[in-house]
């Protein structure tokens, strides 16, 4: 990528476990988040901001370069993370991801708000104060769904 390209591409990305199974226990979640954070940081041009979620989904905020195909990158993150958890942590197949993901772009001025939202995922879900547009994923039938 040319060095003289200015960009602010800040996606908030979320994806869910298959059938929304609550497999992301504290032990699994901590290892998963650590792994995903490092995979994001290792990606050229990615700036990592925050990761969070609940027992059945992940939220990730990053800044990406304009040359990164987000759908390919998310697919690689999902595949690598499930392989890591299943083969290195659990030694059995416990983590599968649903098809699809949700992505919402946000302005740099909203970065602090998005990071706070991701950090407080468990509180938002327990109190019912979720932001629908940041919880959506796309299903195979093309309809956007919000899962609680």
N, C-alpha and C positions, 0 to 999 in steps of 0.2 A: 504494500500500500504506500502511496506517495506520502511523504512527510508533511506536505502542505495541505492536507485534508483536515478540516475542522469537523468534528462530529460530537454529538451528544445523543447517543442511542442507549436508552436506559430501560430495558425490559424487566418487568416483574413476571416471573414464570412460576406456574404451579402445575403439579401432576399428582395423581392419586395411585394408591395401591390397587391392584386388581380386586374388583368387587368391594372396594373400600374396606378391605380387611384391616383390622387394627393391629398390624404386625410390627409397627414401628414403636416397640417398647423403648423405655429409656435407654437400655443398653444398646439396642440396635440403632435407635435414633441418633445417639451421640456419635457412634462410629460412622453412620451414614452421612451425617452432616459434615463431619470432619473430612471424610473422603470426597464428598461433592465440593466442598470449599477448596480443597487442594487441586482437584481436577479443574475447577474453574480458574484458579490462579495460574495453573500450568498452561492454560490455553493462551496463545499469543494474542495480545490486544485486549483481553478481558480484564476488567476491573471488578473485583468482587466487593459487594457491599454488605449483604446479609443472607443468612439462611435460617429457616425455621419451619414450623409445621406442627402437625398433630400426629396421632397414632396411625392415620391413614392417608396423609398427604404431605407434600413438601412445598415450601415457598422459597424462591430464590430471587434476589435482586442483584443485577450486574449491570455494567456498562459494556457494550460490545462495539467492535469496529464495524464499519459499513461493509466490509468484505466477508463477514461471518454469516453463513446461512443458519439462522436460528433453529429451524426445524431439524437440520442435520445435527447441530450441536446438542440440542435437547435429547435427540434420539441416542446419541453417543453417551451422554451423561446418564440417562436412564439405564441403558444396557450395561455400561461399565459398573454402575453402582449396584445393580441387582446381582451381577456376577460376583463382585467383591463381597457383598454380604453373604450370599449363598455359599461361596467357596472358601472364603477366608475367615468369616466370623461365625456363621451358624453351622457350617459343614453339612448343610442340607438345604433343599429348596424351600425357603420361607418367604422370599420377597419376589413378587412379580408386580409390574406396573400396568395400569390400564393403558389402552391405546389412547393416544392423544395427550394434549396438555393445554393449558391456558397461558396466554401471553398478553400483557397490557403494557404499553409503553407509557412512560411518565417523564415529565420534565425534571431537569436537574434541581429546580427549586422545590420539588416535591420529594426529593430523595430522603430527607430526614423523616418525613411522615411515613413513607413506604418502609423504611428500615424499622421504625418503631412498630408499625403494624406487624411486620414479620416477626420481630422479637417477641411480641405479645400474643402470638397465635393461640396458645392454649387458653389464655384469658378471654380473648375475643370469642372463641368457640363456646366456652363454658357460660359466658354471659349473654350470648346471642348477639354480640355487637360486631358481626362480620361485615365486611364490605363486599357486596355481591360481585362487583366487577373484578375483584382480586381473588375470588374463589372459583370462578368459572373455569370449566374445561370443556373441550369439544368432544362429543361422542361420535361414533361412526355414522349415526343417522343425520349428522350435520347440525343438530340442535345443541345450543349452549346449555349446559346444566350447572346448577349450583348445588353442591352436595354439602350437607351439614354433618 
